[in-house]
Amino acid sequence: MTTLVTGIGELATLDGTLDGADHAEGLGLLHDAAVVVDDAGEVRWVGPASAAPAADRRRDVCGRAVVPAFVDSHTHLVFAGDRAGEFAARMSGTAYDGGGISTTVTATREASDEELRALLRARVSEMRSQGTNVLEIKSGYGLSVDGEARALRLAREVTDEVTFLGGHVVPRELASRRDDYVDLVIGPMLEVAREHARWIDVFCEPHSAHAFTGDEARTILEAGRAAGLGLRVHGNQLGPGPGVRLGVELGAASVDHCSHLTAADVDALAGARDTTVATLLPGVEFSTRSPYPDARALADAGVCLALATDCNPGTCYSSSMPFVIALAVREMGLTPAEALRAATKGAATSLRRSDIGTIRVGARPGLTTLDAPSHVHLAYRPGVPLARLLDLTEPASGCDG
């Protein structure tokens, strides 16, 4: 069965090869457009509404803008409890150093599988209600062999983009035996993780006593690569450090945060734009009152950029990609078009996926409608619930959005 989605006022395809599209800002814009999608979500046809082929069903979005569904390429959704008290303390001036993660580890370890599964599914539903289709989920709140295996198994129930983050922080019980914990991560923990995970990640942050040094991070990443996992890195969040250049050297698909960069870091990312994406997480800076990354400088240097929520209980308990887009425009100097690209095609690139993030024949991105005439409204109307993942299984009801 196929569905013709028509009445699209502005269609941002992110496809640079589409004939007749406006490619001036890299969005592949079409106006008065239509898309044909099959029941598996695969795009069968894209073009002007006047030339649309017949389909089994028809959905009219009545002049709304349509964009590829957002790709949230950095989340921590398998957790119990919250850290609202920690947030309140930060708003009163307490600096973030990663220490609060242990609070979430305790709550998560105490929760049952059923409790964690219900919390996880509710968060995923919340994300999808705001236009996100594909999302990555990290472990990192178990920090034991069984705890990490459980988190990865639950994450795999809702996404294929699962990341093993045993190298999140050193747990309290092993704080004085860091080497033993690294051995646990690259040994028994990795052995069970590889059954469920596609990626391995590490919090490389010498400015935090709780996270991992450059040498420790290298050991963890190289072990993960040897086990067949792709590489991701939390790097340069709290201050300058080795994370970015380590990620580039090892061919990581993404280095995330990138809040404190030297000129050499920017050059390294620019030189690796075909391999390593810089994933920016402005919700973290918003929630921690920290300096934002200089996205404008990165974009001007030719770095491939992604945007993600980093939805987690400590430093950004937001599931909203539209909010992240608005922050990227208002606080980090990206244009609305650049921010949309980073939240779709750029994030897909960070997952090394070509089947999502663009609306083109053969792709399966999902379609997100905006209750607005243009993608610019994502930044122009921050905090307004404009974006919605179009559910083609719902019966048509006049104007759909």
C-alpha positions as CSV (number, residue, x, y, z in Angstrom):
1,M,0.0,0.0,0.0
2,T,1.2,3.5,-0.8
3,T,0.2,6.9,0.6
4,L,0.3,10.2,-1.3
5,V,1.2,13.0,1.1
6,T,0.1,16.2,-0.6
7,G,-0.7,19.8,0.2
8,I,2.9,20.4,1.3
9,G,3.5,24.1,1.4
10,E,7.3,23.8,1.8
11,L,9.1,20.5,1.6
12,A,12.7,20.4,2.9
13,T,14.1,17.2,1.3
14,L,17.8,17.7,2.3
15,D,18.5,15.9,-1.1
16,G,21.1,17.9,-3.0
17,T,20.4,16.0,-6.3
18,L,16.6,16.5,-6.6
19,D,15.7,18.2,-9.9
20,G,13.7,21.4,-9.6
21,A,14.5,22.0,-5.9
22,D,16.0,25.1,-4.5
23,H,19.5,24.1,-3.3
24,A,20.7,27.6,-2.2
25,E,20.8,26.7,1.5
26,G,21.4,23.0,1.1
27,L,17.8,22.1,2.0
28,G,16.6,21.0,-1.4
29,L,13.4,23.0,-1.0
30,L,10.2,22.4,-3.0
31,H,7.0,24.3,-2.7
32,D,3.5,22.9,-3.4
33,A,5.1,19.5,-3.2
34,A,4.0,15.9,-2.6
35,V,5.6,12.6,-1.4
36,V,4.6,9.0,-2.0
37,V,5.5,6.7,0.9
38,D,4.8,2.9,1.2
39,D,3.7,1.1,4.4
40,A,7.3,0.3,5.3
41,G,8.1,4.0,5.3
42,E,10.1,4.0,2.1
43,V,9.9,7.0,-0.1
44,R,8.7,6.0,-3.5
45,W,8.4,9.4,-5.2
46,V,9.1,13.1,-4.5
47,G,8.1,16.1,-6.6
48,P,5.6,18.9,-7.3
49,A,2.0,18.1,-6.3
50,S,0.8,18.8,-9.8
51,A,2.9,15.8,-11.1
52,A,2.2,13.3,-8.3
53,P,1.4,9.7,-9.3
54,A,-1.6,7.8,-8.1
55,A,-1.4,6.1,-4.7
56,D,-3.7,3.8,-2.6
57,R,-4.3,6.5,0.0
58,R,-4.1,10.3,0.2
59,R,-3.1,12.5,3.1
60,D,-3.5,16.3,2.8
61,V,-1.3,18.4,5.2
62,C,-3.0,21.6,4.0
63,G,-0.1,23.9,3.4
64,R,2.1,22.8,6.3
65,A,5.9,22.5,5.9
66,V,7.3,19.0,5.9
67,V,10.9,18.1,6.8
68,P,12.7,14.7,7.3
69,A,11.9,13.4,10.7
70,F,14.6,14.5,13.2
71,V,17.4,12.1,14.1
72,D,18.4,12.3,17.7
73,S,21.9,10.8,17.7
74,H,22.9,11.3,21.4
75,T,20.5,10.3,24.2
76,H,20.7,8.5,27.6
77,L,17.2,7.2,28.1
78,V,17.5,4.1,30.2
79,F,17.5,5.5,33.7
80,A,15.3,5.8,36.8
81,G,14.9,8.8,39.2
82,D,15.7,12.4,38.5
83,R,18.2,15.1,39.5
84,A,16.0,18.1,39.8
85,G,17.8,19.0,43.0
86,E,21.1,19.0,41.2
87,F,19.6,21.3,38.5
88,A,18.4,23.7,41.2
89,A,21.8,23.8,42.7
90,R,23.4,24.6,39.4
91,M,21.0,27.5,38.9
92,S,22.3,28.8,42.2
93,G,26.0,28.6,41.0
94,T,27.2,25.0,41.7
95,A,29.4,23.9,38.8
96,Y,28.8,20.6,37.0
97,D,31.7,18.1,37.1
98,G,29.9,14.8,36.3
99,G,29.6,13.7,39.9
100,G,25.9,13.5,39.9
101,I,25.9,10.6,37.5
102,S,26.4,8.3,40.5
103,T,23.0,9.4,41.8
104,T,21.3,8.1,38.7
105,V,23.4,4.9,38.8
106,T,22.0,4.1,42.2
107,A,18.4,4.8,41.2
108,T,18.7,2.8,38.0
109,R,20.3,-0.2,39.7
110,E,17.4,-0.3,42.2
111,A,14.7,-0.1,39.4
112,S,13.1,-3.3,38.0
113,D,13.2,-4.2,34.3
114,E,9.5,-3.4,34.1
115,E,10.0,0.1,35.6
116,L,12.9,0.9,33.3
117,R,11.0,-0.4,30.3
118,A,8.0,1.7,31.0
119,L,10.1,4.9,31.6
120,L,12.1,4.2,28.4
121,R,9.0,3.8,26.3
122,A,7.4,6.9,27.7
123,R,10.5,8.9,26.8
124,V,10.7,7.5,23.3
125,S,7.0,8.3,22.8
126,E,7.6,11.9,24.0
127,M,10.4,12.3,21.5
128,R,8.3,10.9,18.6
129,S,5.4,13.2,19.5
130,Q,7.9,16.1,18.7
131,G,9.0,14.9,15.3
132,T,11.9,12.5,16.1
133,N,11.9,9.2,14.3
134,V,15.3,7.6,14.7
135,L,17.2,7.9,18.0
136,E,20.4,6.6,19.5
137,I,20.4,5.4,23.1
138,K,23.4,4.9,25.4
139,S,23.9,2.7,28.4
140,G,26.0,4.1,31.2
141,Y,23.8,4.1,34.3
142,G,24.4,0.4,35.2
143,L,28.3,0.4,35.4
144,S,28.3,-3.3,36.2
145,V,28.3,-6.3,33.8
146,D,24.7,-7.1,34.5
147,G,23.5,-3.5,34.7
148,E,25.1,-2.5,31.4
149,A,23.8,-5.6,29.7
150,R,20.3,-4.9,31.0
151,A,20.3,-1.3,29.8
152,L,21.6,-2.3,26.3
153,R,19.0,-5.0,26.0
154,L,16.1,-2.6,26.9
155,A,17.5,0.0,24.5
156,R,17.6,-2.5,21.7
157,E,13.8,-3.1,22.1
158,V,13.2,0.5,20.8
159,T,16.1,1.3,18.5
160,D,18.9,-0.3,16.5
161,E,21.3,2.6,17.4
162,V,22.5,1.3,20.7
163,T,25.7,2.5,22.3
164,F,27.7,0.8,25.1
165,L,28.8,3.5,27.5
166,G,30.4,1.5,30.3
167,G,33.1,4.2,30.1
168,H,30.7,6.9,31.4
169,V,32.2,7.4,34.9
170,V,34.1,5.2,37.4
171,P,31.5,3.9,39.8
172,R,31.9,4.8,43.5
173,E,32.7,1.3,44.6
174,L,35.8,1.3,42.3
175,A,36.8,5.0,42.6
176,S,40.2,4.0,44.1
177,R,40.7,1.2,41.6
178,R,40.4,2.9,38.2
179,D,42.5,0.4,36.4
180,D,40.3,-2.4,37.6
181,Y,37.2,-0.7,36.3
182,V,38.8,-0.1,32.9
183,D,39.7,-3.8,32.8
184,L,36.1,-4.6,33.6
185,V,34.8,-2.3,30.8
186,I,37.1,-3.8,28.2
187,G,36.7,-7.4,29.4
188,P,33.5,-9.0,30.8
189,M,31.4,-5.8,30.2
190,L,32.3,-5.5,26.6
191,E,31.8,-9.2,26.0
192,V,28.1,-8.9,26.9
193,A,27.7,-5.5,25.4
194,R,28.7,-6.6,21.9
195,E,25.6,-8.8,21.7
196,H,23.3,-5.7,21.8
197,A,25.3,-2.6,20.9
198,R,26.3,-1.1,17.6
199,W,28.6,1.5,19.1
200,I,31.0,2.1,22.0
201,D,31.4,5.5,23.7
202,V,33.6,7.0,26.4
203,F,33.4,10.1,28.5
204,C,36.9,11.5,27.9
205,E,37.2,14.4,30.2
206,P,40.4,15.1,32.2
207,H,38.7,18.0,33.9
208,S,36.4,15.6,35.8
209,A,37.7,13.2,38.5
210,H,34.9,10.9,37.6
211,A,35.4,10.5,33.9
212,F,38.3,9.1,31.9
213,T,41.7,10.4,30.8
214,G,42.9,10.3,27.2
215,D,44.9,7.1,27.8
216,E,42.0,5.4,29.5
217,A,39.7,6.5,26.8
218,R,42.0,5.2,24.1
219,T,42.2,1.8,25.8
220,I,38.4,1.6,25.9
221,L,37.8,2.7,22.3
222,E,40.5,0.4,20.9
223,A,39.0,-2.5,22.7
224,G,35.6,-1.7,21.4
225,R,36.9,-1.3,17.8
226,A,38.6,-4.7,18.1
227,A,35.2,-6.2,19.2
228,G,33.6,-4.8,16.1
229,L,31.8,-1.8,17.5
230,G,31.8,1.6,15.9
231,L,33.3,4.5,17.9
232,R,31.8,7.6,19.5
233,V,33.3,10.0,22.0
234,H,32.1,12.4,24.7
235,G,34.9,15.0,24.3
236,N,35.9,18.5,25.3
237,Q,32.8,19.2,27.3
238,L,34.2,20.7,30.5
239,G,37.4,22.1,29.1
240,P,40.1,21.6,26.4
241,G,41.3,18.0,26.3
242,P,42.3,15.1,24.1
243,G,38.8,13.8,23.2
244,V,38.4,15.5,19.9
245,R,41.8,14.6,18.5
246,L,41.6,11.1,19.9
247,G,38.2,10.6,18.2
248,V,39.6,11.9,14.9
249,E,42.7,9.8,15.1
250,L,40.7,6.6,15.7
251,G,38.1,7.4,13.1
252,A,35.2,7.8,15.4
253,A,31.9,8.5,13.7
254,S,31.2,11.3,16.1
255,V,32.8,13.4,18.8
256,D,30.0,14.9,21.0
257,H,29.9,18.1,23.0
258,C,32.9,19.9,21.5
259,S,32.3,22.9,23.9
260,H,35.9,23.8,24.4
261,L,38.0,23.6,21.3
262,T,41.5,24.8,20.3
263,A,42.3,25.9,16.8
264,A,44.0,22.5,16.4
265,D,40.8,20.7,17.4
266,V,38.8,22.6,14.8
267,D,41.4,21.9,12.1
268,A,41.3,18.2,13.0
269,L,37.5,18.0,12.7
270,A,37.6,20.0,9.5
271,G,40.2,17.6,8.0
272,A,38.1,14.6,9.1
273,R,34.7,15.9,7.9
274,D,34.2,12.8,5.7
275,T,34.8,10.5,8.7
276,T,34.0,12.3,12.0
277,V,31.0,14.5,12.8
278,A,31.0,17.1,15.6
279,T,27.7,16.6,17.4
280,L,26.7,19.6,19.4
281,L,24.3,19.4,22.4
282,P,23.2,23.0,23.2
283,G,20.6,21.8,25.7
284,V,23.4,20.9,28.0
285,E,24.8,24.4,27.9
286,F,21.3,25.8,28.5
287,S,20.8,23.4,31.5
288,T,24.2,23.9,33.1
289,R,24.7,27.6,32.3
290,S,27.9,26.8,30.5
291,P,29.4,28.5,27.4
292,Y,27.9,27.3,24.2
293,P,30.1,25.8,21.5
294,D,31.1,28.1,18.6
295,A,29.0,26.4,16.0
296,R,29.5,29.3,13.6
297,A,33.3,28.8,13.6
298,L,32.9,25.1,13.1
299,A,30.5,25.5,10.2
300,D,32.8,28.1,8.6
301,A,35.7,25.8,8.9
302,G,33.9,23.1,7.0
303,V,33.2,20.7,9.9
304,C,30.3,18.3,9.5
305,L,27.8,19.2,12.2
306,A,25.0,17.3,14.0
307,L,22.6,18.4,16.7
308,A,21.1,16.1,19.4
309,T,19.3,16.5,22.7
310,D,21.6,14.5,25.0
311,C,18.4,13.8,26.9
312,N,19.5,12.7,30.3
313,P,18.4,13.3,33.9
314,G,21.4,15.4,34.9
315,T,22.5,17.9,32.3
316,C,19.6,18.2,29.8
317,Y,16.3,16.6,30.7
318,S,14.7,17.7,27.4
319,S,13.5,15.4,24.6
320,S,12.8,18.3,22.2
321,M,14.8,18.5,18.9
322,P,12.9,21.7,17.9
323,F,14.2,23.3,21.2
324,V,17.7,22.2,20.3
325,I,17.3,23.7,16.8
326,A,16.2,27.0,18.3
327,L,19.1,27.1,20.7
328,A,21.6,26.3,17.9
329,V,20.3,29.3,15.9
330,R,19.9,31.8,18.8
331,E,22.9,30.9,20.9
332,M,25.4,29.2,18.6
333,G,25.2,31.2,15.4
334,L,23.8,28.6,12.9
335,T,21.2,29.7,10.4
336,P,17.8,28.0,10.5
337,A,18.8,26.0,7.4
338,E,22.1,24.9,8.9
339,A,20.4,23.8,12.2
340,L,17.8,21.8,10.4
341,R,20.5,20.1,8.3
342,A,22.4,19.3,11.5
343,A,19.3,17.8,13.2
344,T,18.5,15.6,10.2
345,K,21.1,14.8,7.6
346,G,24.1,15.7,9.8
347,A,22.8,13.5,12.7
348,A,22.2,10.7,10.2
349,T,25.8,11.0,9.0
350,S,27.0,10.7,12.6
351,L,25.3,7.4,12.7
352,R,26.7,6.5,9.3
353,R,23.2,6.1,7.9
354,S,22.2,7.2,4.4
355,D,18.6,5.9,4.6
356,I,17.4,8.5,7.1
357,G,17.8,12.3,7.4
358,T,16.8,13.1,3.8
359,I,13.6,12.7,1.8
360,R,14.6,11.0,-1.4
361,V,13.5,7.9,-3.3
362,G,14.6,4.8,-1.5
363,A,15.2,6.4,1.9
364,R,13.1,5.8,5.0
365,P,13.4,9.0,7.0
366,G,9.9,9.4,8.4
367,L,8.1,12.7,7.7
368,T,7.7,15.4,10.2
369,T,5.0,18.1,9.7
370,L,5.3,21.6,11.0
371,D,2.2,23.6,12.0
372,A,3.8,26.4,10.1
373,P,4.5,27.4,6.5
374,S,8.3,27.1,6.7
375,H,11.2,25.3,8.5
376,V,12.3,28.7,9.8
377,H,9.5,28.6,12.3
378,L,11.4,25.9,14.3
379,A,13.7,28.7,15.5
380,Y,11.3,31.6,15.0
381,R,8.7,30.1,17.5
382,P,10.8,28.4,20.2
383,G,8.9,26.4,22.7
384,V,5.8,26.1,20.5
385,P,4.7,22.5,19.7
386,L,4.9,22.9,15.9
387,A,6.5,19.6,15.0
388,R,4.8,16.2,14.7
389,L,5.8,12.9,13.3
390,L,3.3,12.1,10.6
391,D,1.6,8.7,11.4
392,L,0.5,7.2,8.1
393,T,-1.3,4.4,10.0
394,E,-3.9,6.9,11.3
395,P,-7.0,7.4,9.3
396,A,-7.1,10.6,7.2
397,S,-9.1,13.4,8.8
398,G,-9.2,16.3,6.4
399,C,-6.1,18.3,7.1
400,D,-3.4,16.2,8.7
401,G,-0.3,17.4,10.4
